[in-house]
Amino acid sequence: MPYPIQTVAVAGATGNTGPTVIRTLIASGFKVTALTRSAAKTTAALGPEAKVIEVDYLSQDSLVSALQGIDAVVVCGVGMLPEQTNLIAASITSGVTRFLPSSFATPLNTPGKRTLRIHRDKLLTSLYLHARTSLISHTIIHTGPLLDYLLNIGVLVNLKSRTITLFDDGEKRFSTTTMATASAAVAAVLKMGEGSANREFCVHDVVTCQNELLELAKEVVLASTGSGSESGNAQEWTVARMDTGECERKAEEAFRVDGDSAMGMHLQKVVGVFGKAFTSDFGEADNRELGIEMMDRKQLKEVLGRFA
């Protein structure tokens, strides 16, 4: 299998993580092609640095044509089937050597996680890739919840409205990663060449819990307003609570009505991270091998501060 990897196609170029991944890969010296359903929209969003090709993810001819001369494919926002398996098949036909599926989440290393509906497509994609290791290598990166994405939409803690919904007692510890670090991990595994082939990596910026995030968020807001006492600031926050067991029950009810229920998906995401039956702390992650340092308390506060 020819290494090193030099040319990379990114699918989902204008999604939540796509632009950051593309810019990181370009800065790391890779030649990047952005695959998109709308070339005009993607070119406007990314600028001239990345080559942009409009594709139809349901057309093998379209995908095979776009992947000529590509060493690796990275999927950021095309996580559904059959689009992702179509990409894998087209990658094999085109001679692509490495495939990174849409996997920025939790490792599916327990039977309980593998049975969650939210992980169905990722599990099927993983099985599809494992069955084709003689034809194409793969690398899977797990990041846990994407910290800055969730802070931006007010999940975990909402610094602008000074509100938080604590799941159970708020003490469940979980690994979480910024989009910048997830993108750095993508570049790192591609630079490893054969050393990252057919492997799974866990990376995180920090292991934290909601109560810790709330404490830090209060400090950030207090510093940004420059007024009021610490105790007074604490009284301004609205704290709600949600039981993950109830979330699980409501998700099951929603899926009985609609197997693809958006509400069911949302509730299962909560359960997958904060549910008592699931481990969300990566423990000894692969940061050192990937050359990625973890955040300290000050750096975590700086991330929170961007959303105050």
N, C-alpha and C positions, 0 to 999 in steps of 0.2 A: 504494500500500500504506500503510495507516494506521500512523503512528508518533506518539508513542513507545509502547514496550511497557510495559504496566502490570500485566496479569494473567498469571500464569504457573502452569501445571500441571506438577507434578513426578511422573513415573512412577518407581516403585522407591523409594518414600518411606522405607522402613525397611531399605534395603540398606546396604552399607558406606559409601557416600557420600551417600545421600539425605538423612538428617537434617541433616548439615552444610550441604548445598546449600540446603535449605529454610530453615534458620535464617539463613543469609547473605542469601538473597533477601529475607526478611522485614525483616532489619535494614537492607537497602538500599532499602526503601520499596516493594517489589513486593507485590501481593496474591497470595497463594500458595494453590493448591489441591493437596493431596496425593492422588494416585491410588494405590489400593491394592487388593489382593485381600481384605484383612481390615481393615475400618474400626475395629473394637474394638482390635486390636493396634496400629494406626498412631496412633490417638488417644491411647492410653496412652503411646506412645513419644514423641510430639511435643508433647503438651499442647494447649491451646486456641488457640494462635496461628495455626495453619494450618487451613483448611477441609479436611475429609477426605471423599472420595467413594470408595465401594467400586465397583470395576469388574470386568468380565470382559474380559480383553485379547483374547479370541477372538470377542467379540461387537461388531460395528459399532454396533448400536443402543445398547449400554451405553456405549461410548466416545464416540459422538457426543453423547449426552445429557450426559455428564460434561464435555465440552469446550465447552459453550455459553458464550459470553462470554469465552473464553480467547484471549489474544494470542499466547502462546508456550508450547511444550511442551518440557520438559527431561527427557531420559531418563537415569536414573542406574543402575538395576539390572534393566532389562528388555531385555537385549541380544540375546536369541535371536529367531530367526524362527519363526513369522510374527507374534509379538506386536508387534514394533517396526514392521513394515510395516503392520500393522493400525492402529497408532496414527497413522502418517503419513496413511493413507487417511481415517481418521476426522477428523484435523486439517483436512484439505482440505475435507471435507464441512462441518465446523463453522465454517469461516472463520478458522481459526488462521493467523497470518501468519508465524510463525517456528518452526522445529523444530530442536532440538539433540539429535542422536542420542547413544546410549551410545558414547563415543569416548575416554574417559580412558585413553590408551595411547600408542602410537607412531604417527607419520604413516606411511601406507601408500604411500610415495612411491618405492618400488623394486619391480621385478617379483618379487624374492625375498621381500620382506615380504608382497606380495599373494598369494603362493602358500601361505603358512603356513596350516594348518588353523585355528589359533586366531583368525585374522583373517577367516575366511570370512564370518561373519554381518555383521561391521562393513563389510566391503567391499561385500557385496550391498546393505546398507542405504544406504551412500553412493551407489552406482550408482542405486538406486531414487530417492533424493532428487534427484540431479543430473538425472535424466530428468523431474523435475516442478518445475523452478525457475519455470516460468510459473504454477504453481498455488500454490506455497508456497516461501518462502525457507528457507535452512538456515544453520547455523553449526556448525563442527566444531572441538572443542578437544582438543589433544593435550597430555598431561602427562608422558608417560613413566610408569614405575612409581610408584605412590602410596607415598611413603616411610613415613608413619606406619602405614598399613595393613600393609605388609610387615614393619615392625619389630614390630608387635603380634603377628604370627603367627610371629615368629622367623626370617623370611627376610631375606636380606642379611647380618645379623649378629644373634645372639641374646645380648643383654646379661645376661639372667637366668641362663642356663645357661653363659654364657661360652664359646659355641661359634660357629663359622662354617664354612660350606662355601664355599671359594673356587672360582670357576669359572675354569678355566685358570689364569693366573698372578695373577688378582685385580687386574689393572691396567686392565681395560676400563672406559673412562670412559662414564658414562651420565647423562642428564638425569633428575631425579626431583623430585617435587612432593608437598607435603602436601595432605591433603584440604581444609584451610582455604584454601590458595592456589588449588586447582582450583575451589573454590566461588566464590572472589573473581573468578576469570576468567569464570565463568558470569554473574555479576552485571554485570561490566564489559562483556561483549559485548552483553548485552541493553540496557544503558544507551546503547550506541552507536547503537541503532536501525538505520537503513538502512546505516550505515557498516560494520556487521559482516555484512550479508546476503551469503549464498553465498560465504563465506570460511572458510578454515581458519586456526587460530591455534595456535602452539606456546608453551607457558608452562612454566617450571621454577623451582624454588627454588634448585637447586644442580646443578652438574655434578661428579660425584665418581666414585670407584671403590671396590671392596670393601676394598682395602688401606688406603685413607684412612679408611674407616668403621671398620675394625678398630683403627687407631691411635687414633682419637678415642674409640671405645668403651672401650678400655683406660684412657684418661685419665678418662673419666666414671665407670667402675666404681671406679677407684682413689680418686677424690675422694669417691665415695659411701660407701665402706667406711672411709676415713680410716685405713687401716692397711696395712702391707706396703710394700716398696720397689717401684719401677716395674718393676725386672727380675723380682722375685718375682711381681708381678701378671701379667706377660707369660707366665710359665711355667704359670699356672693356666688359660690358655685352650687349648681343643681346636680345632685347625685341620685340617679335612679338605679334600680337593681333588676336583674333578669336571671331567672333560674335556667341553667342549661338543660336540665331534665325536661322542663316545660318546652324549651326550644326544640328538643329532639322529638317530643310528642307532637307538637304542632307541625313540624316538618314532615313527619310520617303521614299525618292527616292530609297535608297539602299534596303529597306525592300520590296518595290514593285517588285523589281527584284528577290530578294532572302530573304525569311522570316527569315533566319538565318544568314544574311550577317554579316561578322566580322567587316566590316567598319561601318555598321549601328549600331552594338552593341557598338563599341568604341565611336562613336559620341553621342549615347544616354546616355552613362555613363557620358560624359561631361555635357550634358543637365540636367541629373538627379541631379547632384551636383551643377552646376553653373547657370542653367537656371533660368530666372527671375520668372517663375511661381512656383518654388519649394523652400520650406524652408529646409535648410540644417544645420541650427544651432539647436542642440537639446535643447538649453535653460537649464532648470533644469533637468539634466540627473540623473541617478541612482547611481552615483559614491559613494555617502556617504553610501547608503545602502549596497553596495558591498565592502566597505572599500578601495576604490581606490581614491587616491589624483590626482588632475589635475596638469599639468606641469606649471611651471613659465617660464618666458622669457629665463632665463639662461639654463634651462633644454631643452627647445625647440632648442636653439642654439647648445646644445651638440648633439642632435639627428641630426640636419643638418650637424654638423661637421663630423659625421661618413661617409658622402657621398661627402665630399669635395675633 
